[in-house]
Amino acid sequence: MNRYPLWKNLLVVVVLVLAVIYSLPNLFGESPAVQITTSKINLKIDSELLARVEEGLKQEGVPYDAVLIDANSIKLRFANPDTQIKAKDTLQNLLGDEYVVALNLLSQSPRWLTSIGALPMYLGLDLRGGVHFLLEVDMKAAMDQAAERYVGDFRSTFRKEKISHQGITRQGQAVHIRFSQTAELDKAERIIKRDYPDLALKQSSNGNESVLIATLSTPAQKRIQDFAIKQNIQTLHNRINELGVAEPIIQQQGANRVVVQLPGVQDTAKAKEILGRTATLEIRMVDEEKSDAVTLDSAAKGQVPFGDEFFVDRNGQPLLVKKSVILTGDYITDAGPGLDQQTGESVVHVTLDGRGAGIFKQATRENVGKRMAILLIEKGEAEVITAPVIREEIGGGRVQISGMSNIKEATDVALLLRAGALAAPMDIIEERTVGPSMGEENIKRGMHSTLWGFAAIAIFMIVYYVLFGTVSVIALGINLVLLLALLSMLQATLTLPGLAAIALTLGMAIDANVLVNERIREELRGGMSPQAAIHAGYDRAWNTILDSNVTTMIAGLALFMFGSGPVKGFAVVHVLGILTSMFSAVVVSRAIVNAIHGYRRKVTKLSIG
């Protein structure tokens, strides 16, 4: 009567073994570390760089416990924070600005656990320490940039349509176009209404001149502002990868603000530098006419021809690039890596918007056989990412950039093209740092509250229900292990509210055991045999347990769907805790009871208080 089939017993054993294995990494903690990543596409993380790093640390007498290297970074683990900080300073001086050297924390889990995907939970800012930023997007600058783009677009359009004008200027977020002839103004107005439906137009006069004023319509302004927020959030995600933050929180707050939380980041200066970086992309033509050896040699010495700028590309080749900009990154809607079907080499496929496609088509038609340079401008300094030769006129808004050495480089270039620039400047208006010591104190208090709660429940259950109370306590402990394992497997972020949810889960989990035990008592008082009372107690308590847990889960799902930040973290742990408590209170506890009483032919009395 009270025996599980073999498959169910095996299921319980397998689940318990997996739970123990996947919860183990949380016991090993973290150690101070330094992470090295490259900030330039042409620089690689390889064994030569590793040897250079190890030699530099050896010369300075800085010991390290372990070193990890992959395709994107080198991580060195140290015994204590003092050694970590000394190593960071040493490596920064050794490697210079070409590499990003950041402080970090690494798990101390054994390699065999990591190899099977057993990783510790991510800890939130309040438990691990780190930095919190509130950034405000400069929407005025975003609107000014949009208006500035129309100035160049109008010049190109009027030149193409042969419309004469007296000048185009931007005044605030409006573009003023001056005409000496009313007929030309009317013609320009028709063209703008046809090609630029997002603009609102009005006419005015200024002495003998007629002025056509173009401003963005309200829906267009809203669209530009939404794009600026979304693009900046995407760009921040990409930049924060340089810091090696395992689980950053980047989310919009209000109409023009972004919250950034970086758990585990100790180097707040590096975090601020990366978050505050402003970058723009430009496509210009290489000045082929002046690219002879003598002129390039003179340009390298500082004698740059008028209208040009001197650069050295990734292969060390000197280039003279014209100052006039053909396209900026604002016209790019998408970019991704790929392979050239004819040559098999890695390339980047770029998609331009309608206006960008028209400008690019005209530029490539007029410059077949010449080189086009793609530049990333950051902190006032420009870098030539690539400078391919234009083979033919390119229309349709699809551009293929060749010359990539491998698919990783193509991916990196695509990333820069797609989200390398902030759509609008951002200012840090609030900064808050949570120290590792405060995080450790929060963990300690949360653990103490959970353990004291567990101990109090255990004492009550054992005293009140004796053997069955002991079984309930064992099931409760298994429930805690299951919950930790699930959070680790899902790589969820545990925060202080999450710890509160764990404490709440313990109380709710024991409630199911109380229902079962009381039901068994009732059946015994009603005259049932001990074996029949166990069977009836579990079966008849199930409906009540299910109803109570489902209603609580509905509330938890509502918190998850409509909450944010700490509320959502609480909801995740709460919902997972309900699932594990139902499994442990019903399936696991009954498996233990079956092991004790199920194989005994005659049971005369139950130790249930």
VEXDREN-2710 file (C-alpha; in Angstrom, 1 decimal):
% VEXDREN-2710
k/r/px/py/pz
1/MET/0.0/0.0/0.0
2/ASN/2.8/2.4/1.0
3/ARG/5.4/1.5/-1.6
4/TYR/6.6/3.6/-4.5
5/PRO/7.3/1.8/-7.8
6/LEU/11.0/1.5/-8.6
7/TRP/10.9/4.3/-11.2
8/LYS/9.6/6.8/-8.7
9/ASN/12.2/5.9/-6.1
10/LEU/14.9/6.2/-8.8
11/LEU/13.4/9.6/-9.8
12/VAL/13.7/10.9/-6.2
13/VAL/17.3/9.7/-5.9
14/VAL/18.4/11.2/-9.2
15/VAL/16.7/14.5/-8.4
16/LEU/18.4/14.6/-5.0
17/VAL/21.9/13.8/-6.4
18/LEU/21.5/16.4/-9.1
19/ALA/20.3/19.0/-6.5
20/VAL/23.4/18.3/-4.3
21/ILE/25.8/18.6/-7.2
22/TYR/24.3/21.8/-8.7
23/SER/24.0/23.5/-5.3
24/LEU/27.6/22.7/-4.3
25/PRO/29.3/25.6/-6.2
26/ASN/27.6/28.1/-3.9
27/LEU/29.7/26.8/-1.0
28/PHE/33.1/27.7/-2.4
29/GLY/32.6/31.5/-2.6
30/GLU/34.6/33.9/-4.8
31/SER/38.2/35.2/-4.8
32/PRO/39.6/38.6/-6.0
33/ALA/40.6/38.6/-9.6
34/VAL/41.9/40.8/-12.4
35/GLN/40.4/40.5/-15.9
36/ILE/42.2/41.6/-19.1
37/THR/40.3/42.2/-22.3
38/THR/41.2/43.9/-25.5
39/SER/39.7/47.3/-26.4
40/LYS/40.8/47.2/-30.0
41/ILE/39.8/44.8/-32.8
42/ASN/43.3/44.2/-34.1
43/LEU/44.6/43.1/-30.7
44/LYS/44.2/39.5/-29.7
45/ILE/44.1/37.5/-26.5
46/ASP/46.7/34.7/-27.0
47/SER/49.5/32.8/-25.3
48/GLU/52.0/35.6/-26.2
49/LEU/50.0/38.1/-24.2
50/LEU/49.6/35.6/-21.3
51/ALA/53.4/35.1/-21.2
52/ARG/53.9/38.9/-21.2
53/VAL/51.4/39.2/-18.3
54/GLU/53.0/36.4/-16.3
55/GLU/56.5/37.8/-16.8
56/GLY/55.4/41.3/-15.8
57/LEU/53.8/40.0/-12.5
58/LYS/56.9/37.9/-11.8
59/GLN/59.2/40.9/-12.2
60/GLU/57.1/42.9/-9.8
61/GLY/56.9/40.0/-7.3
62/VAL/53.1/39.8/-7.5
63/PRO/51.9/36.2/-6.8
64/TYR/48.7/34.8/-8.3
65/ASP/46.8/31.6/-7.5
66/ALA/45.5/30.7/-10.9
67/VAL/45.1/31.9/-14.4
68/LEU/42.3/31.3/-17.0
69/ILE/42.5/32.2/-20.6
70/ASP/39.8/32.1/-23.4
71/ALA/39.2/33.8/-26.7
72/ASN/38.0/37.0/-25.1
73/SER/39.9/37.5/-21.9
74/ILE/42.6/36.5/-19.4
75/LYS/41.6/36.2/-15.8
76/LEU/44.0/35.9/-12.9
77/ARG/43.0/34.9/-9.4
78/PHE/44.7/36.3/-6.3
79/ALA/44.8/35.5/-2.6
80/ASN/43.5/38.8/-1.2
81/PRO/42.3/42.2/-2.4
82/ASP/45.6/43.9/-1.7
83/THR/47.5/41.7/-4.1
84/GLN/44.6/42.1/-6.6
85/ILE/44.9/45.9/-6.6
86/LYS/48.7/45.8/-6.8
87/ALA/48.4/43.4/-9.8
88/LYS/45.9/45.6/-11.5
89/ASP/48.2/48.7/-11.3
90/THR/51.2/46.6/-12.5
91/LEU/49.3/45.2/-15.5
92/GLN/47.8/48.6/-16.4
93/ASN/51.3/50.1/-16.5
94/LEU/52.5/47.1/-18.5
95/LEU/49.8/46.9/-21.1
96/GLY/48.8/50.6/-21.4
97/ASP/45.5/51.9/-22.8
98/GLU/45.3/49.2/-25.5
99/TYR/43.9/46.7/-23.1
100/VAL/41.1/47.0/-20.5
101/VAL/42.4/45.8/-17.0
102/ALA/39.5/45.6/-14.6
103/LEU/39.0/44.3/-11.0
104/ASN/36.6/41.4/-10.7
105/LEU/35.5/38.4/-8.6
106/LEU/35.8/34.8/-9.7
107/SER/34.1/31.7/-8.4
108/GLN/36.4/29.2/-6.6
109/SER/34.4/26.2/-7.7
110/PRO/36.5/23.1/-8.7
111/ARG/37.0/22.6/-12.4
112/TRP/35.1/19.3/-12.4
113/LEU/31.9/21.1/-11.3
114/THR/32.4/23.9/-13.9
115/SER/33.0/21.3/-16.6
116/ILE/29.4/19.9/-16.1
117/GLY/27.8/23.3/-16.0
118/ALA/27.5/23.5/-12.2
119/LEU/27.9/27.2/-11.6
120/PRO/27.1/29.3/-8.5
121/MET/24.1/31.7/-8.4
122/TYR/24.6/35.3/-9.4
123/LEU/24.5/37.6/-6.5
124/GLY/22.8/41.0/-6.7
125/LEU/24.3/44.3/-5.9
126/ASP/23.1/44.2/-2.3
127/LEU/24.7/40.9/-1.6
128/ARG/27.9/41.0/-3.7
129/GLY/28.7/44.7/-3.6
130/GLY/29.2/46.7/-6.8
131/VAL/28.1/50.0/-8.3
132/HIS/24.7/51.6/-9.1
133/PHE/24.4/54.4/-11.7
134/LEU/21.4/56.4/-12.8
135/LEU/22.1/58.0/-16.2
136/GLU/20.0/60.6/-18.0
137/VAL/19.8/60.7/-21.8
138/ASP/20.2/64.2/-23.3
139/MET/17.1/64.2/-25.4
140/LYS/17.8/67.7/-26.6
141/ALA/21.1/66.6/-28.1
142/ALA/19.3/63.6/-29.8
143/MET/16.9/66.0/-31.4
144/ASP/19.7/68.4/-32.4
145/GLN/21.6/65.5/-34.0
146/ALA/18.4/64.5/-36.0
147/ALA/18.0/68.1/-37.2
148/GLU/21.7/68.3/-38.2
149/ARG/21.3/65.2/-40.3
150/TYR/18.5/66.9/-42.3
151/VAL/20.8/69.8/-43.2
152/GLY/23.1/67.4/-45.1
153/ASP/20.2/65.5/-46.6
154/PHE/18.5/68.6/-47.9
155/ARG/21.8/69.8/-49.6
156/SER/22.1/66.4/-51.3
157/THR/18.4/66.4/-52.4
158/PHE/18.4/69.9/-53.7
159/ARG/21.6/69.3/-55.6
160/LYS/20.0/66.2/-57.2
161/GLU/16.7/68.0/-58.0
162/LYS/18.6/71.1/-59.2
163/ILE/16.8/73.4/-56.7
164/SER/18.6/76.7/-56.1
165/HIS/18.6/78.1/-52.5
166/GLN/20.4/80.8/-50.6
167/GLY/21.6/78.6/-47.7
168/ILE/20.5/75.9/-45.2
169/THR/21.1/76.3/-41.5
170/ARG/20.0/74.7/-38.3
171/GLN/18.5/76.9/-35.6
172/GLY/17.8/74.8/-32.5
173/GLN/15.8/71.8/-33.7
174/ALA/14.5/73.5/-36.8
175/VAL/16.1/73.6/-40.3
176/HIS/15.8/77.0/-42.1
177/ILE/16.1/77.0/-45.9
178/ARG/16.4/80.4/-47.6
179/PHE/15.1/81.1/-51.1
180/SER/15.2/84.2/-53.3
181/GLN/12.5/82.8/-55.6
182/THR/9.1/81.7/-54.5
183/ALA/8.9/79.1/-57.3
184/GLU/12.0/77.4/-55.9
185/LEU/10.6/77.4/-52.4
186/ASP/7.3/75.7/-53.6
187/LYS/9.3/73.1/-55.5
188/ALA/11.4/72.4/-52.5
189/GLU/8.4/72.1/-50.3
190/ARG/6.8/69.5/-52.6
191/ILE/10.0/67.5/-52.6
192/ILE/10.4/67.6/-48.8
193/LYS/6.8/66.5/-48.3
194/ARG/7.3/63.6/-50.6
195/ASP/10.7/62.4/-49.3
196/TYR/10.5/63.4/-45.6
197/PRO/7.0/62.8/-44.3
198/ASP/8.2/63.1/-40.7
199/LEU/8.7/66.8/-41.1
200/ALA/6.3/69.7/-40.5
201/LEU/6.8/72.7/-42.8
202/LYS/5.9/76.3/-42.6
203/GLN/6.9/79.4/-44.6
204/SER/8.1/82.8/-43.4
205/SER/9.8/85.8/-44.9
206/ASN/13.0/87.6/-44.0
207/GLY/13.4/90.8/-46.0
208/ASN/13.7/89.9/-49.7
209/GLU/14.1/86.2/-48.9
210/SER/11.5/83.5/-48.3
211/VAL/12.3/81.0/-45.7
212/LEU/11.0/77.4/-45.4
213/ILE/11.2/76.1/-41.9
214/ALA/11.2/72.3/-41.3
215/THR/10.6/70.8/-37.9
216/LEU/10.1/67.3/-36.7
217/SER/6.5/66.3/-36.1
218/THR/5.4/65.2/-32.7
219/PRO/5.2/61.4/-33.6
220/ALA/8.7/61.7/-35.1
221/GLN/10.1/63.3/-32.0
222/LYS/8.6/60.6/-29.9
223/ARG/10.1/57.9/-32.2
224/ILE/13.6/59.5/-32.1
225/GLN/13.5/59.7/-28.2
226/ASP/12.4/56.1/-27.9
227/PHE/15.1/55.0/-30.3
228/ALA/17.7/57.0/-28.4
229/ILE/16.8/55.2/-25.1
230/LYS/16.8/51.7/-26.7
231/GLN/20.0/52.3/-28.7
232/ASN/21.8/53.6/-25.6
233/ILE/20.7/50.6/-23.5
234/GLN/21.9/48.2/-26.2
235/THR/25.2/50.1/-26.4
236/LEU/25.6/50.0/-22.7
237/HIS/25.1/46.2/-22.7
238/ASN/27.9/45.8/-25.3
239/ARG/30.2/48.1/-23.4
240/ILE/29.6/46.5/-20.0
241/ASN/30.9/43.2/-21.5
242/GLU/34.3/44.7/-21.2
243/LEU/34.0/44.7/-17.5
244/GLY/33.1/41.0/-17.4
245/VAL/30.0/41.6/-15.3
246/ALA/28.1/38.3/-15.0
247/GLU/24.6/39.7/-14.6
248/PRO/24.3/43.4/-15.1
249/ILE/21.0/45.1/-14.6
250/ILE/20.3/47.7/-17.3
251/GLN/16.7/49.0/-17.6
252/GLN/14.8/52.1/-18.5
253/GLN/13.4/54.3/-15.8
254/GLY/10.9/56.9/-16.8
255/ALA/11.1/58.7/-20.2
256/ASN/14.8/59.6/-20.4
257/ARG/16.7/57.7/-17.7
258/VAL/18.5/54.4/-17.5
259/VAL/19.4/52.4/-14.4
260/VAL/22.7/50.4/-14.5
261/GLN/23.7/48.1/-11.7
262/LEU/27.0/46.2/-11.9
263/PRO/27.3/43.5/-9.2
264/GLY/30.8/42.5/-8.3
265/VAL/32.5/45.5/-10.0
266/GLN/35.1/47.0/-7.7
267/ASP/36.7/49.3/-10.2
268/THR/34.1/52.2/-10.2
269/ALA/36.4/54.5/-12.1
270/LYS/36.7/52.0/-15.0
271/ALA/32.9/51.4/-14.9
272/LYS/32.3/55.2/-15.2
273/GLU/34.8/55.5/-18.0
274/ILE/33.1/52.8/-20.1
275/LEU/29.6/53.9/-19.4
276/GLY/30.3/57.5/-20.2
277/ARG/32.1/56.8/-23.5
278/THR/30.7/58.6/-26.5
279/ALA/31.4/57.1/-29.9
280/THR/30.4/57.9/-33.5
281/LEU/30.8/56.1/-36.8
282/GLU/31.7/57.8/-40.1
283/ILE/32.2/56.6/-43.6
284/ARG/34.6/58.7/-45.7
285/MET/36.6/58.4/-48.9
286/VAL/40.3/57.7/-49.0
287/ASP/42.2/60.5/-50.9
288/GLU/43.7/58.4/-53.7
289/GLU/45.0/61.4/-55.6
290/LYS/47.4/62.4/-52.7
291/SER/48.3/58.9/-51.5
292/ASP/51.8/58.8/-53.1
293/ALA/54.7/57.7/-51.0
294/VAL/56.2/61.3/-50.7
295/THR/52.9/62.8/-49.5
296/LEU/52.2/60.0/-47.1
297/ASP/55.7/60.3/-45.6
298/SER/55.2/64.1/-45.2
299/ALA/51.8/63.5/-43.7
300/ALA/53.3/61.1/-41.1
301/LYS/55.6/63.9/-40.1
302/GLY/52.7/66.3/-39.5
303/GLN/52.4/67.9/-43.0
304/VAL/48.9/66.8/-43.8
305/PRO/47.3/68.1/-47.1
306/PHE/44.4/70.5/-46.7
307/GLY/41.1/68.8/-46.4
308/ASP/42.6/65.4/-45.4
309/GLU/43.4/63.6/-42.2
310/PHE/46.3/61.1/-41.7
311/PHE/45.6/57.6/-40.2
312/VAL/47.4/54.3/-39.9
313/ASP/45.1/51.3/-40.5
314/ARG/45.0/48.0/-38.6
315/ASN/47.7/46.6/-40.8
316/GLY/50.1/49.5/-40.2
317/GLN/49.5/51.0/-43.6
318/PRO/49.3/54.9/-43.8
319/LEU/46.1/56.4/-45.2
320/LEU/45.0/59.9/-46.2
321/VAL/41.3/60.2/-45.5
322/LYS/39.1/63.1/-46.7
323/LYS/37.5/65.1/-43.9
324/SER/34.1/65.3/-45.7
325/VAL/31.8/62.7/-44.2
326/ILE/29.6/60.6/-46.6
327/LEU/27.6/58.7/-44.0
328/THR/27.4/58.3/-40.2
329/GLY/26.3/55.4/-38.1
330/ASP/22.9/57.0/-37.7
331/TYR/21.9/55.6/-41.1
332/ILE/22.8/52.0/-40.2
333/THR/19.8/49.9/-39.2
334/ASP/21.5/46.5/-38.8
335/ALA/24.9/44.8/-39.2
336/GLY/26.0/41.2/-38.9
337/PRO/29.0/38.9/-39.7
338/GLY/29.0/36.5/-42.6
339/LEU/31.0/34.8/-45.3
340/ASP/31.7/35.9/-48.9
341/GLN/30.1/33.2/-51.1
342/GLN/32.8/33.5/-53.8
343/THR/36.0/33.9/-51.7
344/GLY/34.9/32.3/-48.4
345/GLU/36.5/35.2/-46.4
346/SER/34.8/36.8/-43.4
347/VAL/32.7/39.9/-44.2
348/VAL/30.3/42.2/-42.5
349/HIS/26.8/42.7/-44.0
350/VAL/25.4/46.2/-43.3
351/THR/21.9/47.4/-43.8
352/LEU/21.2/51.1/-44.4
353/ASP/17.9/53.0/-44.0
354/GLY/16.2/54.6/-47.0
355/ARG/18.1/57.9/-46.9
356/GLY/21.4/56.2/-46.2
357/ALA/20.9/53.8/-49.1
358/GLY/20.4/56.6/-51.5
359/ILE/23.5/58.5/-50.3
360/PHE/25.6/55.4/-50.4
361/LYS/24.5/54.4/-53.8
362/GLN/25.5/57.8/-55.2
363/ALA/28.8/57.8/-53.4
364/THR/29.8/54.3/-54.7
365/ARG/28.6/55.1/-58.2
366/GLU/31.0/58.1/-58.3
367/ASN/33.9/56.3/-56.7
368/VAL/34.2/52.8/-58.2
369/GLY/37.8/51.5/-57.8
370/LYS/38.5/53.8/-54.9
371/ARG/38.8/53.0/-51.2
372/MET/36.2/53.9/-48.7
373/ALA/37.2/54.2/-45.0
374/ILE/35.0/53.3/-42.0
375/LEU/36.1/55.2/-38.9
376/LEU/35.2/54.9/-35.2
377/ILE/35.5/58.3/-33.5
378/GLU/35.8/58.1/-29.7
379/LYS/37.0/60.7/-27.2
380/GLY/37.9/62.9/-30.1
381/GLU/40.2/60.3/-31.6
382/ALA/39.4/58.4/-34.9
383/GLU/40.4/54.9/-35.8
384/VAL/40.1/53.3/-39.2
385/ILE/38.3/50.0/-38.7
386/THR/38.6/49.0/-42.4
387/ALA/39.1/50.6/-45.8
388/PRO/37.8/48.4/-48.6
389/VAL/37.9/49.0/-52.3
390/ILE/34.6/49.9/-54.0
391/ARG/34.1/47.3/-56.7
392/GLU/30.8/48.5/-58.1
393/GLU/27.9/50.7/-57.5
394/ILE/26.0/49.5/-54.4
395/GLY/22.3/50.1/-54.2
396/GLY/19.4/48.7/-52.2
397/GLY/20.9/49.6/-48.8
398/ARG/22.9/46.3/-48.4
399/VAL/26.6/46.8/-48.0
400/GLN/29.3/44.2/-47.7
401/ILE/32.5/45.1/-46.0
402/SER/35.4/42.8/-46.8
403/GLY/38.9/42.5/-45.5
404/MET/38.1/40.8/-42.2
405/SER/40.8/38.3/-41.0
406/ASN/38.4/35.9/-39.3
407/ILE/34.8/35.6/-38.2
408/LYS/35.5/36.9/-34.7
409/GLU/36.8/40.1/-36.2
410/ALA/33.8/40.4/-38.5
411/THR/31.5/39.9/-35.4
412/ASP/33.4/42.6/-33.5
413/VAL/33.2/45.1/-36.4
414/ALA/29.5/44.3/-36.9
415/LEU/29.0/45.0/-33.2
416/LEU/30.7/48.4/-33.5
417/LEU/28.6/49.3/-36.6
418/ARG/25.4/48.1/-35.0
419/ALA/25.7/49.5/-31.5
420/GLY/29.1/51.1/-31.2
421/ALA/27.8/54.6/-30.7
422/LEU/25.4/56.2/-28.3
423/ALA/22.4/57.6/-30.0
424/ALA/22.5/60.6/-27.6
425/PRO/24.9/61.7/-24.8
426/MET/24.2/60.5/-21.3
427/ASP/25.1/62.1/-17.9
428/ILE/25.6/60.2/-14.7
429/ILE/23.2/61.9/-12.3
430/GLU/23.4/59.4/-9.4
431/GLU/26.2/57.1/-8.3
432/ARG/26.1/54.6/-5.4
433/THR/28.6/52.1/-4.4
434/VAL/27.9/49.0/-2.2
435/GLY/31.2/47.7/-0.8
436/PRO/31.9/44.0/-0.7
437/SER/32.0/44.1/3.1
438/MET/28.4/45.4/3.2
439/GLY/27.4/42.7/0.8
440/GLU/29.0/40.0/3.0
441/GLU/27.2/41.5/6.0
442/ASN/23.9/41.2/4.1
443/ILE/24.6/37.6/3.2
444/LYS/25.5/36.8/6.8
445/ARG/22.3/38.3/8.1
446/GLY/20.2/36.6/5.5
447/MET/21.8/33.3/6.1
448/HIS/21.4/33.7/9.9
449/SER/17.7/34.6/9.5
450/THR/17.1/31.5/7.3
451/LEU/19.1/29.2/9.6
452/TRP/17.4/30.4/12.8
453/GLY/14.0/30.1/11.1
454/PHE/14.9/26.6/10.0
455/ALA/16.1/25.6/13.5
456/ALA/13.0/27.0/15.1
457/ILE/10.7/25.1/12.7
458/ALA/12.8/21.9/13.1
459/ILE/12.5/22.0/16.9
460/PHE/8.8/22.5/16.9
461/MET/8.1/19.8/14.3
462/ILE/10.3/17.2/16.0
463/VAL/8.7/17.9/19.5
464/TYR/5.2/18.0/18.2
465/TYR/5.2/15.2/15.5
466/VAL/8.2/13.1/16.7
467/LEU/9.3/10.7/13.9
468/PHE/7.0/12.2/11.3
469/GLY/8.2/15.7/12.4
470/THR/11.8/14.5/11.8
471/VAL/10.8/13.3/8.3
472/SER/9.3/16.7/7.7
473/VAL/12.5/18.5/8.7
474/ILE/14.5/16.3/6.4
475/ALA/12.1/17.1/3.5
476/LEU/12.4/20.8/4.4
477/GLY/16.2/20.6/4.2
478/ILE/16.0/18.8/0.8
479/ASN/13.6/21.5/-0.3
480/LEU/16.2/24.2/0.5
481/VAL/18.9/22.2/-1.5
482/LEU/16.5/21.8/-4.4
483/LEU/15.8/25.6/-4.5
484/LEU/19.5/26.5/-4.4
485/ALA/20.2/24.0/-7.2
486/LEU/17.3/25.4/-9.4
487/LEU/18.5/29.0/-8.9
488/SER/22.1/27.9/-9.8
489/MET/21.0/25.9/-12.9
490/LEU/18.9/28.9/-14.1
491/GLN/21.7/31.3/-13.3
492/ALA/19.2/33.5/-11.5
493/THR/20.3/36.5/-9.6
494/LEU/19.8/36.3/-5.8
495/THR/19.2/39.6/-4.0
496/LEU/18.3/40.5/-0.5
497/PRO/14.5/40.2/-1.2
498/GLY/15.4/36.8/-2.7
499/LEU/16.8/35.7/0.7
500/ALA/13.6/36.9/2.3
501/ALA/11.7/34.7/-0.2
502/ILE/13.8/31.7/0.8
503/ALA/12.8/32.3/4.4
504/LEU/9.2/32.6/3.4
505/THR/9.4/29.4/1.3
506/LEU/10.6/27.4/4.4
507/GLY/7.4/28.5/6.3
508/MET/5.2/27.6/3.4
509/ALA/6.9/24.3/2.8
510/ILE/6.4/23.1/6.3
511/ASP/2.7/24.1/6.1
512/ALA/2.2/21.2/3.6
513/ASN/3.8/18.7/6.0
514/VAL/1.6/20.0/8.8
515/LEU/-1.5/19.3/6.7
516/VAL/-0.3/15.8/5.9
517/ASN/0.6/15.0/9.5
518/GLU/-2.7/16.3/10.9
519/ARG/-4.6/14.4/8.2
520/ILE/-2.8/11.2/9.3
521/ARG/-3.7/11.9/12.9
522/GLU/-7.4/12.3/12.0
523/GLU/-7.5/9.0/10.1
524/LEU/-5.9/7.3/13.1
525/ARG/-8.4/8.8/15.4
526/GLY/-11.1/7.6/13.1
527/GLY/-10.0/4.0/13.5
528/MET/-7.9/3.4/10.5
529/SER/-4.9/1.1/10.6
530/PRO/-1.5/2.9/10.6
531/GLN/-0.7/1.9/7.0
532/ALA/-4.1/2.9/5.8
533/ALA/-3.9/6.2/7.7
534/ILE/-0.5/7.0/6.0
535/HIS/-2.0/6.3/2.6
536/ALA/-5.2/8.3/3.2
537/GLY/-3.4/11.1/4.9
538/TYR/-1.1/11.9/1.9
539/ASP/-3.9/11.3/-0.7
540/ARG/-6.5/13.4/1.0
541/ALA/-4.2/16.3/2.0
542/TRP/-3.0/16.6/-1.6
543/ASN/-6.0/18.6/-2.9
544/THR/-5.7/21.1/0.0
545/ILE/-1.9/21.5/-0.6
546/LEU/-2.4/21.9/-4.3
547/ASP/-5.1/24.6/-3.9
548/SER/-3.1/26.6/-1.4
549/ASN/0.1/26.5/-3.4
550/VAL/-1.6/27.3/-6.8
551/THR/-3.3/30.4/-5.3
552/THR/0.0/31.6/-3.8
553/MET/1.8/30.9/-7.1
554/ILE/-0.7/33.1/-9.0
555/ALA/0.2/36.0/-6.6
556/GLY/3.9/35.2/-7.2
557/LEU/3.5/35.2/-11.0
558/ALA/1.6/38.6/-10.8
559/LEU/4.5/40.0/-8.8
560/PHE/6.9/38.7/-11.5
561/MET/4.9/40.1/-14.5
562/PHE/4.1/43.5/-13.1
563/GLY/7.0/44.1/-10.6
564/SER/10.5/45.3/-11.3
565/GLY/13.9/45.1/-9.7
566/PRO/13.8/43.7/-6.1
567/VAL/10.1/42.8/-6.4
568/LYS/10.8/40.6/-9.5
569/GLY/13.7/39.0/-7.7
570/PHE/11.5/38.1/-4.8
571/ALA/8.9/36.7/-7.1
572/VAL/11.3/34.4/-9.0
573/VAL/12.6/32.8/-5.7
574/HIS/9.0/32.7/-4.4
575/VAL/7.6/30.8/-7.4
576/LEU/10.5/28.4/-7.6
577/GLY/10.2/27.8/-3.8
578/ILE/6.5/26.8/-4.2
579/LEU/7.4/24.2/-6.9
580/THR/10.2/22.7/-4.8
581/SER/8.1/22.7/-1.6
582/MET/5.3/20.8/-3.3
583/PHE/7.8/18.2/-4.6
584/SER/9.6/17.8/-1.3
585/ALA/6.6/17.9/1.0
586/VAL/4.6/15.3/-0.9
587/VAL/6.9/13.2/-3.0
588/VAL/10.2/13.2/-1.0
589/SER/8.6/13.0/2.4
590/ARG/6.4/10.1/1.4
591/ALA/9.4/8.3/-0.1
592/ILE/11.1/8.6/3.3
593/VAL/8.0/7.4/5.1
594/ASN/7.7/4.5/2.7
595/ALA/11.3/3.6/3.4
596/ILE/10.5/3.5/7.1
597/HIS/7.1/1.8/7.2
598/GLY/6.2/0.7/3.7
599/TYR/8.1/-2.6/3.8
600/ARG/7.0/-3.6/7.3
601/ARG/4.2/-6.3/7.3
602/LYS/2.6/-5.1/10.5
603/VAL/2.7/-1.6/11.9
604/THR/0.8/-1.3/15.2
605/LYS/1.7/2.3/16.1
606/LEU/2.9/5.5/14.4
607/SER/5.3/7.9/16.1
608/ILE/3.4/11.1/15.2
609/GLY/2.7/12.7/18.5
END
